[in-house]
Amino acid sequence: MGWLSQYSAAVSALVSVATVFVWMFYAQILYRNYARVRRPRVIINRGGGSGLSAHCLISNMSSEPIFVSHVIAILRTAQGEFAANVIDRTLAERPPAAREAQRPSQDSSACAPASAHAGTEHNLANRQGPMNPGEYHPIGTFEQIIAAIGHDRSVNVDPLAQPSLTDFKELEIRLVAIYGSEDDAIGASRSFAFVHDTAPVDDMKVRCCLKPLRIDTHRYANRLQRRRVARWIRDADQY
């Protein structure tokens, strides 16, 4: 053990350096776990099919609640780009088919209380508010979202009524929310391309479908990305 006594200073220095690296390794693991838990995660997806009647769903997969403040829809066509803030919509702004579906029938629900119908309409029209972790909210069907864009921009944006369905390129859904106690808003976006599928051979009808352009929802949460979200808010106030 004479060599240990001779090189005790060098061995002590090596042990100290190794201890520092071990602590740095564990500190990195703890920080990454903390950052993963604190990182906001919002998912924009479709539900109930792939056509225009499918619902656009927003899910809060964060560890803290979020407050949804803006839902912006951008429709890109061969004639240009049209955008609208679809966070608050009334039943009158929806497509005729949707309004007929929500209208009470003459035989079954004509005697139902008026407050019940009013509550249903309010839930469908108002999408602004808090979302707890693990919750999801539908913001309407894609057909209703497209109809809202046409209502705000005073243009005909009915893909089923177009002479050529190739005029429609993609639909982008942008979400602006406040995460937990943070001051700056976070954002999320996902784009869906218009694709055209044929129904069974017996009727040979063309069906318009929506296909996500990427697997996951794009998140805007760092400092530079939140500046872009702030521009979204300024632009949405002008719609």
RAFENUR-V551199 format. One line per field, one symbol per residue. phi: phi as a letter, one per 20 degrees, with the letter a starting at -180 (. if undefined). psi: psi as a letter, one per 20 degrees, with the letter a starting at -180 (. if undefined). burial: # if it has 16 or more other C-alpha atoms within 10 Angstrom, else .. Layout:
phi->???
psi->???
burial->???
//
This chain:
phi->.fffffdffffffffffffffffffffffffffffffeffbcddbdbmocefefeeddcddeecfcdfdbcddcddcfepdccbedfcceffeefgfffffeffffdedfefffffffffffffeddeqfcfgneccedoffffffffffffelceceffdffcfffedbcdddddbddlefeefdcbbbdceeccdefgffdleedecdcfebfdfeddcefffffffffgfffffef
psi->jhhhhhkhggghggggghhghghhghhgggghgghhhipqoppprqqkaiahiqqoqppojrirqqoohpoppopprhiappqqokhoqrhijrqhhhhhhipqrhhgjhjqqhhghhhghghhhojpaqprpiqqppjrrhghghhhghghilqolohijqhoiihpfrppppppqpocjqgqqrrqqpqpqoqoqqrqhhhkqppprpppirgrpppnirgghhhhhhhggghhii.
burial->......................................########...############################....########.#.###..#.........................##.##.##.#..#.##############.....#.#.....#.#############....############............#####....#####....##.##.##..#...
//
